[in-house]
Amino acid sequence: MTAPGSQLFVPKHQRSIPKRLALGLFSALIVFLSYQLALLFSKDPATPIWAAGGIVVAMAITASLKVFRKSATQRATETVALAIAHDKSPRLIASSTGAILHKNPAAYDAMMLGETITEVMNGQMLDSENLINRLQEAAGFDGHISERILTRLGSFVLDVAQLEQGLFLWSITPRNGTDSHSESGPIIPMLTAASSGTILFMNAAARTFLGERKTKLSDVFQKDILNASDMNVVHTSTGISNCFIMEKALSGGRREIYIVPAQDHEIPNTGLSFEDLPVPILKTNVNGDILMVNSLARHLLGETLAQAHHLSDVMEGLGRPLRDWLTEAAAGRAQSLTEFLRLKRDDREAYMQVTLGRLSDGQETALFAVINDATELKTLEAQFVQSQKMQAIGQLAGGVAHDFNNLLTAISGHCDLLLLRHDEDDPDYADLTQIYQNANRAAALVGQLLAYSRKQTLRPVTLDLRDSLSNLSRLLNRLVGERIRLKVQHEPNLKPINVDRQQFEQVMMNLVVNARDAMPDGGDIEITSENLCLSAPLSRDNAVVPCGDYVSVCVIDHGTGISDDKKSKVFEPFYTTKRTGEGTGLGLSTAYGIVKQSGGFIFLDSVVDQGTTFRLYFPASDSKAEATQNAPKPIKEATPPQEGVVLLVEDEAPVRAFASRALRLKGLTVLEADCAENALTMLEDPSLNIDLFVSDVIMPGMDGPTWVKQAREIRPDTRVIFMSGYAEESFAEINGTLDNSMFLPKPFSLAELSTAVEQQIAQSRDALV
């Protein structure tokens, strides 16, 4: 039942075809299908009847409960609708979700269109959605709340009361007029402008403040581009004035612009209230003592900080006392009136953009600070700085690795030469072997430096994880110690993957060592692997895993865990949660770089005091896994001598000395050059026959690929071996344009150099046959 002239408002989603008919047909269909299924699978003739009857009873109970709930809500709505039917102010009854169930006649007369409270209020105020959520939450807690709201044409009182059945009564009482001594609220100068800059509408306060009806934004503002919440020069009725502005985007490229005067200027005859300003703002004296805080600023800062006595208790981050900045701003000496400051909140990181303005009553100067939430902006800035830092560290690591790999090439190479002259019974043989092994360990360390910057050269093979982890588990058991139990479990038909064997083992060692350190009192570390088929992309942690077949590897511990604020940083280089001296911060960043460069993904799940799980996803391979190979050993046996002429171009003297001696031991003729320019000079002799170029990539002056291209203009069929301490990908594009070339990464052993040279010379002679 509704009052005369009033009607229940039925939302669109309830104005469809009759639902009772659809529900009846659906119920009949369910009963028929249930009867047929029971008749098909049951031998007892009575069973289908009992089954159908049970379904009918269950559906009847469900429908009754639904009808009871609906009727209870409808009865409550009709009761309140009867009471508000003759109110002269708009009244709306809405559900807890904001859907409007009833509008009284005054609401229709006021053209309050929309099916939700947000739609009704949209266009009437700034940030209507947050305001509605806040008022409804307060009404749900206290039962009732009333607040004066500032709009484009005036102000009104918005009253929210909680009713039974989860309903809310929204009452809107307009308050017109501009007399500061009346009950009406203040009106802020506001204008509506088209995208072309033409002013479409100005309220009375704007016409009074500007002195006349303006037609273009250029007649109002000194600059074409307006700075929201910052100082803007405005042409007012009394001359030039500095003002703050707030903008609201409308449809069709239109926008609403609110003007808030600053610096010794007041709006005449508006009764502008500090509390009702549509921008978060606080007032301080020159010393930084907080004098006033408006409602939006309290909401932005939080009640605790809003009750602070000094600005330094609220914000920090200038690198100098805030009082100095405030004093300079009050005296007009500040170079910048806008600063980004960190909010002193314990629950989360928050940054504010603070813009200062001056207020003066002729005797004392005060300051007001307009505040904007800049947390997202500062977060993006921090991510950009972090990416630059990673790039700089990666470049540094690449340079260090290049020089270090040259030294390791010379050390391990000369060690190989010494081992050729010593038998295993020789007293020096054990020492030479130790030098060789430690040189290889140093080479692995360089690989870690390059891994987190994802610039190391990988040698992927098709790997069976069951065999690899089984062989690795013996080493891992020695790493974890006696108090840790290592449990390895695999799916029986585990698919192979394409990874660099040594780098994958490095990843597993890093993850297991971290798991060990997270359990100082001992426990179990679980390593599990299984096949995974993704029929839809997997999105998490700002990464998207495409559809396809994967092999998942998990390393699980039950230790201290990682807190939420540290999860986003664990893969950063040199960041560690361990105490000083216990970790370098390279372990997880190395693992991340290797996994990503291998085409995989790595994710972290952790709960404090419960444990951590690292999940690795590698694309599954259709190829057959290669047999596990043992670690390389120093070459001892001699090989048959070779014939041929090699031009060796290397700027590092120790590397050049080792390579030339190694190749001469193979019976090859070696011509040496310490730079590309000298090599080209040697090739000017047409009588000189060269079978192979062996060149460093990065050298002072002309680099390896450049001089080889010039040399091939007159010797097009000469093959080349490029050596480099950098990753192969650093010159992959250039190398791709050079046929008959191969890459030999430093550090390399005597055997690797000899094998590469023999292959290239043999292929060169086969091509001539």
C-alpha positions in Angstrom: 0.0 0.0 0.0 1.3 3.5 -0.9 0.2 7.0 -0.3 -1.7 9.0 -2.9 0.6 10.5 -5.4 3.4 8.1 -4.4 4.6 4.9 -6.0 7.1 2.2 -5.3 10.2 2.6 -7.4 10.9 -0.7 -9.3 14.5 -1.0 -10.6 15.1 -2.1 -14.2 16.5 -5.5 -13.1 13.1 -6.2 -11.5 11.0 -4.9 -14.5 11.5 -8.1 -16.6 9.0 -10.8 -17.7 6.9 -12.4 -15.0 9.2 -14.4 -12.8 6.6 -16.6 -11.2 5.7 -18.1 -14.6 9.4 -18.7 -15.4 9.9 -20.2 -11.9 6.9 -22.5 -12.3 8.1 -23.8 -15.7 11.7 -24.3 -14.4 10.3 -26.2 -11.3 8.2 -28.4 -13.6 11.3 -29.1 -15.8 13.4 -30.0 -12.7 10.7 -32.4 -11.4 10.3 -34.1 -14.8 14.1 -34.6 -15.2 14.5 -35.9 -11.7 11.7 -38.4 -12.2 13.2 -39.7 -15.5 16.7 -40.0 -13.9 15.3 -41.9 -10.9 13.3 -44.1 -13.2 16.4 -44.9 -15.2 18.8 -45.7 -12.4 16.4 -47.3 -9.8 14.7 -50.6 -9.8 12.1 -49.7 -7.2 9.0 -48.2 -8.9 8.4 -46.0 -5.8 11.8 -44.4 -5.8 11.1 -41.9 -8.7 8.0 -40.7 -7.0 9.8 -40.2 -3.7 12.7 -38.4 -5.4 10.4 -36.1 -7.3 8.4 -35.4 -4.2 11.5 -34.6 -2.2 12.7 -32.1 -4.8 9.3 -30.4 -4.9 9.3 -30.1 -1.1 12.8 -28.6 -1.1 11.9 -26.1 -3.8 8.8 -25.1 -2.0 10.7 -24.4 1.2 13.3 -22.4 -0.6 10.6 -20.4 -2.5 8.7 -19.8 0.8 11.8 -18.4 2.5 12.5 -16.2 -0.5 9.0 -14.9 -0.6 9.0 -14.4 3.2 12.2 -12.3 3.0 10.9 -10.4 0.0 7.6 -9.7 1.6 9.2 -8.6 4.8 11.4 -6.1 3.0 8.4 -5.0 0.8 6.2 -4.5 3.9 8.9 -2.3 5.6 9.3 -0.3 2.4 5.5 0.3 2.1 5.2 1.3 5.7 8.0 4.0 5.4 6.6 5.1 2.0 3.3 5.9 3.6 5.0 8.0 6.2 7.0 10.1 3.8 4.5 10.5 1.0 3.5 14.1 1.9 7.0 15.4 2.8 8.0 18.4 0.9 11.6 17.4 0.8 12.9 14.5 -1.4 13.0 11.2 0.5 14.5 8.0 -0.9 14.4 4.4 0.5 17.4 2.3 -0.6 18.9 -1.1 0.2 22.3 -1.6 1.8 23.8 -1.9 -1.7 22.5 1.6 -2.7 19.6 0.4 -5.0 16.6 2.7 -4.7 13.4 0.9 -3.7 11.1 4.0 -3.4 11.0 7.7 -4.2 8.4 10.1 -2.7 6.6 12.6 -5.0 9.0 15.4 -3.9 12.0 13.4 -5.2 10.3 13.0 -8.6 9.4 16.7 -8.6 13.1 17.5 -8.0 14.1 15.4 -11.0 16.2 13.0 -9.0 16.8 10.5 -11.7 18.7 7.2 -11.3 18.3 3.8 -9.8 21.0 4.0 -7.1 21.9 6.7 -4.6 25.2 7.2 -6.4 23.4 7.9 -9.7 21.1 10.4 -8.0 23.9 12.3 -6.3 26.3 12.1 -9.3 26.8 15.5 -10.9 25.7 17.3 -7.7 28.9 17.1 -5.8 32.6 16.1 -5.9 33.4 12.5 -5.0 29.8 11.5 -4.4 30.5 7.8 -4.2 33.0 8.1 -1.3 30.6 10.4 0.5 27.7 8.0 0.2 29.7 5.1 1.4 31.0 7.0 4.4 27.5 8.3 5.4 25.9 4.9 5.0 28.7 3.2 7.1 28.2 5.8 9.8 24.4 5.4 9.8 24.8 1.7 10.0 27.0 2.1 13.1 25.1 5.0 14.9 21.7 4.5 13.4 21.5 8.1 12.0 23.8 10.8 10.6 23.2 14.2 9.2 25.7 16.3 7.2 25.6 19.6 5.2 26.8 19.1 1.6 28.2 21.7 -0.7 27.0 21.5 -4.4 27.4 23.6 -7.5 24.3 25.7 -6.8 24.2 25.9 -3.1 24.1 23.4 -0.2 21.7 20.9 1.3 21.4 18.7 4.4 21.8 15.0 3.6 20.2 12.9 6.4 20.7 9.1 6.5 18.8 6.8 8.9 19.0 3.0 9.1 15.6 1.2 9.0 14.7 -2.4 9.6 15.3 -5.2 7.1 18.7 -3.5 6.1 17.0 -0.5 4.5 18.2 3.1 4.6 16.1 6.3 4.4 17.9 9.1 2.6 16.5 12.6 3.2 17.6 15.7 1.2 16.7 19.2 2.5 17.8 22.0 0.1 19.2 25.2 1.7 19.1 28.1 -0.8 20.4 31.6 -0.6 23.8 33.2 -0.2 23.4 35.4 2.9 26.2 34.5 5.2 24.0 35.3 8.2 21.1 33.0 7.1 20.8 29.3 7.6 22.1 28.7 4.1 25.4 27.3 3.4 28.2 28.9 1.4 28.4 28.9 -2.4 31.9 28.5 -4.0 32.5 30.1 -7.4 31.9 27.5 -10.0 31.8 27.5 -13.8 31.2 24.8 -16.4 33.5 24.9 -19.5 33.5 23.0 -22.8 36.5 21.3 -24.2 37.2 24.3 -26.5 37.5 26.6 -23.5 34.0 28.2 -23.9 32.3 28.9 -20.6 28.8 27.3 -20.6 27.6 28.2 -17.1 28.6 30.3 -14.1 26.9 30.3 -10.8 26.1 33.5 -8.9 29.1 33.3 -6.7 31.4 33.1 -9.8 29.7 36.1 -11.4 30.2 38.1 -8.2 33.8 37.0 -7.7 34.8 37.6 -11.3 32.8 40.8 -11.7 30.8 39.8 -14.8 29.7 37.0 -17.0 32.8 35.6 -18.8 32.6 33.7 -22.1 36.1 32.0 -22.3 38.5 30.5 -19.8 41.2 32.8 -21.2 39.2 35.7 -19.8 39.3 34.2 -16.3 42.7 32.5 -16.0 46.1 33.9 -17.0 47.3 30.5 -18.3 45.7 28.0 -20.7 46.8 25.0 -18.7 45.3 25.0 -15.2 47.1 23.3 -12.2 44.6 21.5 -10.1 45.1 22.2 -6.4 48.0 24.6 -7.2 48.3 28.3 -7.5 46.5 29.8 -10.6 46.3 33.5 -11.5 42.7 34.6 -11.9 41.2 37.9 -13.2 38.7 38.9 -10.5 36.4 41.9 -10.0 39.1 43.5 -7.8 42.1 42.6 -10.1 44.6 39.8 -10.2 44.3 37.1 -7.5 46.0 33.8 -6.8 43.5 31.0 -6.4 43.4 27.3 -6.1 41.1 25.3 -8.3 39.4 21.9 -8.3 38.1 20.2 -11.5 35.5 17.6 -12.1 35.3 15.9 -15.5 31.8 15.7 -17.1 30.5 14.0 -20.2 31.3 15.3 -23.7 34.7 16.8 -22.6 33.0 19.3 -20.4 34.4 20.1 -16.9 33.4 21.9 -13.8 35.9 24.2 -12.3 35.7 25.4 -8.6 37.7 28.4 -7.6 39.1 28.8 -4.1 40.7 32.3 -3.4 44.0 32.5 -1.6 46.5 35.2 -0.4 44.6 38.0 1.3 41.4 37.6 -0.8 38.0 36.8 0.4 34.8 36.0 -1.4 32.3 38.8 -0.8 28.8 37.9 0.5 29.3 34.1 0.3 30.0 33.1 3.9 32.6 30.7 2.7 33.2 28.1 5.4 36.7 26.6 6.0 35.1 23.3 7.0 33.1 23.1 3.7 36.0 23.7 1.3 35.9 21.0 -1.4 39.7 20.4 -1.0 41.6 18.9 1.9 43.2 21.9 3.6 44.7 22.8 7.0 45.7 26.1 8.4 49.0 26.7 10.4 50.9 29.6 11.8 54.4 30.5 10.6 55.9 28.2 13.2 54.0 25.2 11.9 51.4 24.9 14.7 48.2 23.5 13.3 45.3 25.9 13.8 42.4 24.4 11.8 41.8 21.2 9.7 38.7 20.8 7.5 36.7 17.7 7.1 38.3 16.4 3.9 41.7 16.8 5.4 40.7 14.9 8.5 39.4 12.1 6.2 42.6 12.1 4.2 45.1 12.2 7.1 43.2 10.0 9.5 41.7 11.0 12.9 45.0 10.4 14.8 47.1 12.7 12.6 44.3 15.2 12.2 44.5 15.8 16.0 48.2 16.5 16.0 49.4 19.9 17.2 52.3 20.6 14.8 52.8 19.9 11.1 56.0 18.0 11.8 54.0 15.5 13.8 52.0 14.8 10.6 54.5 14.9 7.8 58.2 14.6 7.1 60.6 14.2 4.2 62.0 17.7 3.3 65.5 16.8 4.5 65.4 20.0 6.6 63.1 21.4 9.4 59.6 22.1 8.1 59.7 25.3 10.1 62.3 26.7 7.7 60.1 26.0 4.7 57.1 27.6 6.4 59.0 30.7 7.3 60.3 31.1 3.8 56.8 30.6 2.4 55.3 33.2 4.8 58.0 35.7 3.8 57.7 35.0 0.1 61.2 33.6 -0.2 60.4 30.0 -0.9 61.6 28.7 -4.2 58.8 26.2 -4.3 55.4 26.3 -2.6 54.7 22.7 -3.5 56.5 19.8 -1.9 56.0 16.0 -1.6 56.1 14.8 2.0 55.7 11.4 3.7 52.7 11.0 6.0 53.6 9.6 9.4 51.3 6.6 9.3 52.2 3.2 10.9 49.7 1.2 8.9 50.9 2.0 5.3 53.2 4.2 3.3 51.5 7.4 2.3 52.8 10.5 0.5 51.1 13.9 0.2 51.6 16.7 -2.2 51.4 19.9 0.0 51.0 23.4 -1.6 51.3 26.4 0.7 49.4 29.7 0.4 49.4 32.8 2.6 46.6 34.4 4.6 46.9 37.8 6.3 44.5 39.8 8.3 46.8 42.8 8.4 48.3 41.9 11.8 49.4 38.3 11.6 50.3 36.1 8.7 49.1 32.5 8.6 49.6 29.7 6.1 47.2 27.2 4.6 48.3 23.9 3.1 46.3 22.2 0.3 46.9 18.5 0.5 46.6 15.9 -2.2 47.2 12.1 -1.9 50.4 11.4 -4.0 51.0 7.9 -2.8 50.4 6.3 -6.2 52.6 8.9 -7.9 55.4 8.3 -5.5 55.0 4.5 -5.8 55.4 4.7 -9.5 58.4 7.0 -9.1 60.0 4.6 -6.7 59.4 1.7 -9.1 61.0 3.8 -11.9 64.0 4.6 -9.7 64.3 0.9 -8.8 64.3 -0.1 -12.4 67.0 2.5 -13.2 69.0 1.2 -10.2 68.7 -2.4 -11.5 69.8 -1.3 -15.0 72.8 0.5 -13.5 73.8 -2.4 -11.4 73.4 -4.7 -14.4 75.7 -2.6 -16.5 78.2 -2.5 -13.6 78.0 -6.3 -13.2 78.5 -6.7 -17.0 81.6 -4.6 -16.9 83.0 -6.3 -13.9 82.2 -9.7 -15.4 84.0 -8.9 -18.6 87.2 -7.9 -16.9 87.0 -10.7 -14.4 86.3 -13.3 -17.1 89.5 -12.2 -18.9 91.5 -12.8 -15.8 89.8 -16.2 -15.2 90.5 -17.2 -18.8 94.2 -16.5 -18.3 94.3 -18.3 -14.9 92.5 -21.4 -15.9 94.2 -21.5 -19.4 97.7 -21.4 -18.0 96.7 -23.9 -15.4 95.7 -26.2 -18.3 99.0 -25.7 -19.9 100.8 -26.7 -16.7 98.6 -29.7 -16.2 99.8 -31.0 -19.6 103.3 -31.2 -18.3 102.5 -32.8 -14.9 101.3 -36.4 -14.2 98.9 -37.3 -11.4 101.8 -38.6 -9.4 103.6 -35.3 -9.5 103.5 -33.4 -6.2 102.3 -30.2 -7.9 99.4 -31.9 -9.6 97.1 -31.6 -6.6 97.9 -27.9 -6.3 97.3 -27.2 -9.9 93.9 -29.1 -9.7 92.9 -26.9 -6.8 93.7 -23.8 -8.8 91.7 -25.1 -11.7 88.7 -25.9 -9.6 88.8 -22.6 -7.8 88.9 -20.8 -11.1 85.7 -22.6 -12.1 84.1 -21.6 -8.8 85.1 -18.0 -9.5 83.5 -18.3 -13.0 80.3 -19.5 -11.4 80.4 -16.4 -9.1 80.6 -14.2 -12.2 77.6 -16.1 -13.5 75.7 -15.1 -10.4 76.6 -11.5 -10.9 75.2 -11.6 -14.4 72.2 -13.8 -13.4 70.2 -11.2 -11.4 70.6 -8.7 -14.3 69.6 -11.5 -16.7 72.6 -11.1 -18.9 74.5 -14.3 -18.5 75.0 -16.7 -21.4 72.8 -19.8 -20.9 73.5 -23.2 -22.4 70.0 -24.8 -22.2 69.6 -28.5 -22.5 66.5 -30.7 -22.2 66.6 -31.7 -18.6 64.8 -34.5 -16.6 64.1 -32.9 -13.2 63.9 -36.2 -11.5 67.4 -37.2 -12.4 68.8 -33.7 -11.9 67.2 -33.2 -8.4 68.2 -36.7 -7.4 71.8 -36.0 -8.2 71.6 -32.6 -6.6 70.0 -33.9 -3.4 73.3 -35.4 -2.2 74.9 -31.9 -2.3 71.8 -30.3 -0.8 71.7 -32.7 2.1 75.3 -31.6 3.0 74.2 -27.9 2.7 71.2 -28.1 5.0 72.9 -29.9 7.9 71.7 -32.5 10.3 68.7 -30.7 11.8 67.1 -30.2 8.4 65.4 -33.1 6.6 65.1 -32.8 2.8 62.0 -34.4 1.2 61.9 -34.7 -2.6 58.7 -35.8 -4.3 58.0 -35.9 -8.1 55.1 -36.7 -10.3 55.7 -40.1 -12.0 55.4 -38.9 -15.6 57.1 -35.6 -15.2 57.8 -33.8 -18.4 61.3 -32.5 -19.3 62.2 -28.8 -19.4 64.8 -26.7 -21.3 67.1 -25.0 -18.9 70.8 -24.4 -18.3 71.7 -27.3 -16.0 74.3 -25.5 -13.9 72.1 -22.4 -13.5 69.0 -24.4 -12.6 71.1 -26.2 -9.9 72.2 -22.7 -8.7 68.5 -21.7 -8.3 67.7 -24.8 -6.3 70.7 -24.3 -4.1 69.8 -20.7 -3.4 66.2 -21.5 -2.5 67.1 -24.5 -0.3 69.7 -22.4 1.6 67.1 -19.7 2.2 64.7 -22.3 3.4 67.4 -23.7 5.8 68.1 -20.3 7.2 64.4 -19.7 7.8 64.3 -22.7 10.2 67.1 -22.2 12.8 65.6 -24.9 15.0 65.4 -27.5 12.2 62.5 -28.9 10.3 61.5 -30.3 6.9 62.2 -28.7 3.5 60.0 -30.1 0.8 60.8 -30.1 -2.9 57.9 -31.1 -5.1 57.5 -31.2 -8.9 54.4 -31.8 -11.0 53.0 -31.3 -14.5 50.7 -28.3 -14.9 48.4 -27.5 -17.8 47.0 -24.0 -17.9 43.8 -23.7 -20.0 43.6 -20.0 -19.1 46.3 -17.4 -18.4 47.4 -17.3 -14.8 47.7 -13.7 -13.4 49.4 -12.9 -10.2 52.1 -10.6 -8.7 52.0 -8.3 -11.8 52.9 -11.2 -14.1 50.8 -13.3 -16.5 51.6 -16.9 -17.2 50.3 -17.8 -20.7 48.2 -20.9 -21.4 50.2 -24.1 -22.1 52.0 -27.0 -20.4 54.4 -26.3 -17.6 56.4 -28.1 -15.0 55.9 -26.7 -11.5 58.7 -26.9 -8.9 58.0 -25.9 -5.3 60.5 -25.4 -2.5 58.5 -25.3 0.8 59.7 -24.6 4.3 57.9 -24.2 7.7 60.0 -21.5 9.1 59.7 -17.8 10.1 58.0 -16.6 6.9 58.2 -13.2 5.3 56.0 -10.3 6.2 53.8 -8.6 3.6 55.8 -5.4 3.5 59.0 -7.3 2.5 57.5 -9.7 -0.1 57.8 -7.2 -2.9 61.5 -6.6 -2.1 62.9 -10.1 -1.7 63.9 -10.4 -5.4 65.8 -7.1 -5.4 69.6 -7.3 -5.5 71.4 -6.7 -2.2 68.2 -6.8 -0.2 68.2 -9.4 2.5 66.0 -10.2 5.5 68.9 -11.8 7.3 71.1 -10.1 9.9 74.2 -8.2 8.9 77.0 -10.5 7.7 74.6 -13.5 7.2 73.4 -12.7 3.7 74.5 -10.8 0.6 71.1 -10.3 -0.9 72.1 -11.9 -4.2 70.6 -15.3 -3.7 66.9 -14.7 -4.6 67.8 -12.0 -7.1 70.0 -14.5 -8.9 67.3 -17.1 -8.8 64.8 -14.6 -10.2 67.1 -13.6 -13.1 67.9 -17.2 -14.1 64.3 -18.3 -14.0 63.1 -15.3 -16.1 65.9 -15.7 -18.6 65.0 -19.3 -18.9 61.4 -18.3 -19.9 59.9 -19.3 -16.6 58.2 -17.7 -13.7 58.8 -17.6 -10.0 56.2 -16.6 -7.3 56.4 -16.3 -3.5 53.7 -17.3 -1.0 54.6 -16.7 2.7 52.8 -16.4 6.1 54.7 -15.1 9.1 55.6 -17.9 11.6 54.1 -20.6 9.2 56.5 -20.9 6.4 57.3 -19.9 2.8 56.7 -21.5 -0.6 58.6 -20.6 -3.8 56.8 -21.8 -6.9 58.7 -22.1 -10.2 56.9 -22.6 -13.5 59.0 -23.8 -16.5 57.6 -24.4 -20.0 57.4 -28.2 -20.6 59.5 -29.6 -23.5 58.5 -32.2 -26.0 62.1 -33.3 -26.6 63.8 -36.2 -25.0 65.9 -35.4 -21.9 69.6 -35.6 -22.3 71.7 -37.7 -20.1 73.3 -36.2 -17.0 76.9 -35.1 -17.6 79.6 -34.9 -15.1 81.5 -31.7 -14.4 84.3 -30.9 -16.9 87.8 -31.9 -15.9 91.2 -30.6 -17.0 92.5 -31.9 -20.3 95.5 -34.3 -19.9 95.6 -36.4 -23.1 97.2 -35.1 -26.2 95.4 -34.8 -29.5 96.8 -35.1 -33.0 98.4 -31.9 -34.4 96.5 -29.7 -36.7 97.4 -27.6 -39.7 96.2 -24.1 -40.5 96.8 -20.4 -39.9 94.9 -18.6 -37.2 94.7 -14.8 -36.8 94.2 -14.1 -33.0 93.0 -10.6 -32.1 92.8 -10.0 -28.4 93.6 -6.8 -26.4 94.3 -8.6 -23.1 97.9 -9.8 -23.2 97.5 -12.7 -20.7 94.5 -14.1 -22.6 96.4 -13.7 -25.9 99.4 -15.4 -24.5 97.5 -18.4 -23.3 95.4 -18.8 -26.5 98.4 -18.5 -28.8 100.4 -21.1 -26.9 97.4 -23.5 -26.8 96.8 -23.2 -30.5 100.5 -23.6 -31.3 100.6 -26.8 -29.2 97.9 -28.1 -31.6 100.3 -27.5 -34.5 98.6 -24.4 -35.8 100.3 -21.3 -37.0 99.2 -18.3 -34.9 99.4 -14.6 -35.9 98.8 -12.2 -33.1 97.3 -8.7 -33.0 96.4 -6.6 -30.0 93.7 -4.5 -31.7 91.4 -4.6 -34.7 93.3 -1.9 -36.6 96.6 -3.9 -36.5 94.7 -7.0 -37.7 93.4 -5.2 -40.7 96.8 -3.9 -41.5 98.2 -7.5 -41.5 95.4 -8.6 -43.8 96.5 -6.0 -46.5 99.2 -8.5 -47.5 97.4 -10.5 -50.3 99.9 -13.3 -50.0 98.9 -14.0 -46.4 96.6 -17.0 -46.2 94.3 -17.1 -43.1 92.1 -20.1 -42.3 90.4 -18.7 -39.2 89.8 -15.5 -37.3 89.7 -15.7 -33.5 88.7 -12.3 -32.1 87.6 -10.7 -28.9 84.3 -8.9 -29.2 84.8 -5.8 -27.1 88.2 -4.0 -27.6 89.4 -0.4 -27.5 88.7 1.3 -30.8 87.0 -1.0 -33.4 85.1 -4.0 -32.0 85.3 -7.6 -33.2 82.2 -7.8 -35.5 83.0 -4.5 -37.1 86.6 -5.4 -38.2 85.5 -8.8 -39.3 82.9 -7.3 -41.6 85.6 -5.2 -43.2 88.0 -8.1 -43.5 85.4 -10.3 -45.2 85.1 -7.8 -48.0 88.4 -9.2 -49.4 88.3 -12.6 -47.6 84.6 -13.5 -47.7 85.0 -17.2 -46.9 87.1 -16.9 -43.7 85.4 -18.3 -40.6 85.5 -16.6 -37.3 85.3 -17.4 -33.5 84.2 -14.6 -31.3 85.3 -14.6 -27.7 83.8 -12.4 -25.0 83.4 -12.0 -21.3 80.0 -10.5 -21.9 76.8 -12.4 -22.6 76.2 -13.7 -26.1 73.0 -11.7 -26.3 74.9 -8.4 -26.0 76.0 -8.7 -29.7 73.5 -11.3 -30.9 72.0 -8.9 -33.6 75.4 -8.1 -35.0 76.6 -11.7 -34.9 73.4 -12.8 -36.6 74.5 -10.9 -39.8 77.9 -12.7 -39.9 77.8 -16.2 -41.5 80.2 -19.0 -40.5 80.8 -17.6 -37.1 80.5 -19.1 -33.6 80.6 -17.7 -30.0 83.0 -18.9 -27.3 82.2 -17.4 -23.9 85.0 -16.5 -21.4 86.3 -18.1 -19.3 87.1 -21.1 -21.6 89.4 -24.0 -21.1 92.2 -25.2 -23.3 90.0 -28.1 -24.4 87.0 -25.8 -25.3 89.3 -23.5 -27.3 90.9 -26.4 -29.2 87.6 -28.0 -30.0 86.1 -24.8 -31.3 89.1 -24.1 -33.5 89.2 -27.7 -34.9 85.5 -27.6 -35.8 85.7 -24.3 -37.6 88.9 -25.2 -39.6 87.4 -28.7 -40.4 84.2 -27.0 -41.7 86.2 -24.5 -43.7 88.1 -27.3 -45.5 84.9 -29.3 -46.1 83.4 -26.3 -47.8 86.4 -26.1 -50.2 86.1 -29.8 -51.2 
